[in-house]
């Protein structure tokens, strides 16, 4: 039965700016037969982050092209630690932490690939399943004899670490362990292709070499470009650290804001890399963006797509509503409709004051809470003047009574008051 892909996967990676390298013959292989390919995910945390979205995109596009994707979670390799792109040895994880991380990542990966009801259904495998029964002496005799030390030392991941202070035997052996993963999947799942980031080229080609030497087979490799921002820094981090896919680590609002605030010079490139829209749709969006960058329509389109794909439509709706409340024309009703988690996340970065719950429950003069209990205004006189001029709001509603009393009835989720001076100056009053 002949195979015709839905599209040329390698050409798709090229126009998206994702392709870094591929073993010669890979494109021909993918265009003549359905291929099984895998990407490994390193279980260093219980959540994936947006740095992992590039390999996820590769697997998703691979499946859309008509091929069979395999996501490998590294229960065994996670015990060793990959030295690729690292300047120091990783801290080794205990089994309990490792299993918790693996479970979290597996649950997230299920969102991005189709695991049933299609002929090319995706699979998730854990390399601990085939490594747990290996004995050390058997492994170094049956596998290690096929790869020379000089071959292993020629890899950039090893050479760079040796030049910068050395690496342990544990990390030195990593490429052999990962190489065996490829061999195992080749033998047991007919997997002919491994994909990954450009820093994984050495590990992947060790696998192709093992397949050639141990099975007399031919295997292939594709690597993706390292994604950096226009200023040269690594993409996927904010001032607060990684942008996680877990909503408990990075809220949907913060996730949405991250994409919304991408620099104009990065927006076109990242739309191609991260969006699942068609080439025609993306190019139409880019054309409309050029000359109208101030409208940030490209960033908004990407923020909406990524937030819905990673979280949900309802999470996106709340993130958009919170954005409108604090950066647009959102109303009091919009503010009150935000759930506690979304509201708390959207208040991050605003100046915050803490007031005793007893003070609020007893009722306090608006002038006192603004100029005595907090420092929102430098004096009662300044507060009175702003209130009288109709330039002050509480919870997105104009407050013009200079003799007014603030009590617990104003609290949102029984915790927060949102004070607003003018149009853009927001302050959070939290009761404790």
MIDREN-562123 format. One record per residue (C-alpha): x, y negated, z. Coordinates in steps of 0.05 Angstrom, whole numbers, plus 5000, padded with zeros to 4 digits. Example, Ala and Ser with C-alpha at 12.3 -4.5 7.8 and 13.67 -1.06 7.14 Angstrom:
MIDREN-562123
524650905156/527350215143/
//
This chain:
MIDREN-562123
500050005000/503149344978/503848765026/502948035010/504147535066/499146975079/504946495068/512546505063/514746495136/521746245123/519345675079/514245495133/519945445184/524045025136/518744485123/517144455196/524444325212/524844955255/529645395216/536945395240/539646045211/537546715182/541247345161/541447385085/535747815058/530847635114/526347225069/525947765016/524248285070/518647865098/515647755030/515448485010/513148845073/509648745139/515148655191/515248735266/519448195302/520748025374/522947445417/525347525488/523047075546/527646975606/523747055672/527446525711/520746215734/513546435743/511345965688/513745815618/515045085601/514644695536/521744875519/518745575508/513645295459/518545355401/519346115407/511846155420/510645755356/515246225317/511346835341/504646505327/506646285256/509646975245/503047305262/499146805220/503546995161/501047705169/506848015208/506948365277/509747955335/512548255399/513847835461/519148155506/519347955579/526148095608/525048495671/531948815661/535848255628/532947775680/536948165731/543348015693/542647295669/544147025600/550546605596/548446295529/548445545533/549945555607/556045235640/555445635705/552946315726/545546375743/543146565811/540747285808/533447405826/530847925873/525848435846/519748135881/521147445851/522647745784/516148135781/512147515802/515447115747/514247665695/506847705713/505946945707/509346915640/505547515612/498947185629/501046555594/503446905531/496647235524/493746545507/497946435445/497747085405/492247545382/492948215418/486748565390/481848605333/487148475279/491448965240/497748595261/496048545335/501448265380/504748665436/508148495502/513748945526/518248935587/525349175577/525549425649/521150005625/526850305583/532750075625/530250325693/532251045677/539050905647/545151105688/551050635684/555951165660/551151405607/550050695582/557350505576/558951175543/553051215494/552150475479/558250095501/562950505457/559750215395/561649485409/568849265418/571148765471/574248335416/567448305381/563948095445/569247575461/568547255393/561447025410/560746285426/556746425490/562646825517/568346405489/565445745515/564746025585/571746315585/574445635566/570445275620/572345715679/570446425663/564546885672/563147515710/562848215681/555348185695/554247615647/559447875598/555348505591/548948115577/549548125501/550448885502/544048965543/540148495498/543148835437/540449495463/533549185469/533549065394/536049775381/530650065426/525049665392/527849845324/527650585341/520950585378/516850035345/520149965277/522349265296/527048995242/527548265263/529447885325/528247135331/530346625382/533745955394/540245775358/544045935423/541746655417/545246805350/550947185383/546447615425/541747765366/547347955319/550148425371/543448785366/543848825290/550849115297/548449645347/542749835300/547749905243/552650325283/547850745325/542150845276/545250695208/539650185200/539249475176/536248925219/535448175212/535647535252/532346845250/534046275297/530645615309/533744935316/535144665385/529844125395/532443455419/529342765424/531542185380/536241945436/539842615434/537142875501/533843555509/526443575494/521643865545/523543495609/520942875643/523742475701/520342975747/523543585713/520644115667/513844035635/510744695655/504945075623/502245245692/497044715711/499144775784/506244565765/504544045712/497343815712/493543785646/493343025654/500942975662/501743475605/497243055560/500942415579/507642735562/505642855490/501942185485/508241815505/512942135454/517141605419/514741385350/521241625317/519942325346/512442375332/512842595259/518143125273/514643405334/507943435299/511143895247/514544325299/508944415350/502344345314/498644935284/495044485235/496244615161/501644265122/496343855086/493143635151/499843455183/502243065122/495642685120/496342495193/503642285183/501741855123/496341505163/501241395220/506441035179/505540295185/500540385241/505240675294/502540205347/495940585346/499541225368/494541655330/499842185314/501742245388/494442275407/492942825357/498843245382/497143115455/489943345444/491943975406/497344185455/493144055517/487244445490/491545015467/495545085531/489844925580/482744875554/477844405520/474844205587/481844055615/483243625554/476643255562/478443075634/485442865614/482642415560/477442125608/482741985661/487041645608/481141205588/479741035660/486740775675/489340575606/483040415567/475840215577/473640765624/467740625670/466340745743/462241355722/468241625684/472541535746/467541875792/466842465743/474242655749/475543275791/480143185850/486143515817/485643085754/484642455794/490542595840/494942745781/492942105745/494641695807/501941915805/506541315795/501540805822/503340415884/500040775943/498040556012/495741006069/490240786116/487441136177/480941496166/478241196231/479140496202/475040656140/469641046176/468640476225/468039986167/473439456152/473238766122/475438776049/480338206064/483338596121/484339236082/487438866023/492138396062/493038706131/492239456128/495639476060/500138996021/495938955959/495438205969/500637796007/495237436047/487837406060/487636746023/490437055960/485537635965/479637175976/481636745916/482137355869/475537655894/471836995887/474536925816/471537605798/478437885784/478238465833/475039155828/474239765873/473440425838/472640085770/466939645794/467438895804/467638695877/465937965888/463537935961/469237606001/465537796065/464438516043/465739136085/469239756060/467140416091/467341166076/461741096025/466940805977/471541415982/472541855921/473142595940/473042336012/480342116003/481541555954/479940825940/482340535874/483739795879/484839385816/487638685809/486238395740/486038885682/492139325692/494639295764/492039915800/493340105873/491540735910/488940725981/488941416011/485741566078/489042056126/
//
